[in-house]
Amino acid sequence: MKHTLESHKIFPYIAWTLIVGFAFFTYNLTVQFQSDLAQIGDGVDRLEQRLNDMGTSQPVN
């Protein structure tokens, strides 16, 4: 094969663009995932607090 993909002059630019693009995509995905987990954690904390409030506000017979 005389014409491989790596033999083209533009190949390094395309390869590095793909690598940087994938790194940016992965970074954004990680940041979004971290944000979603923080929101879920806040929701769990609120639910725990509501359950604790319900348990302490009921009169004991």
Beta strands, then each sheet from edge to edge (+ up, - down):
end
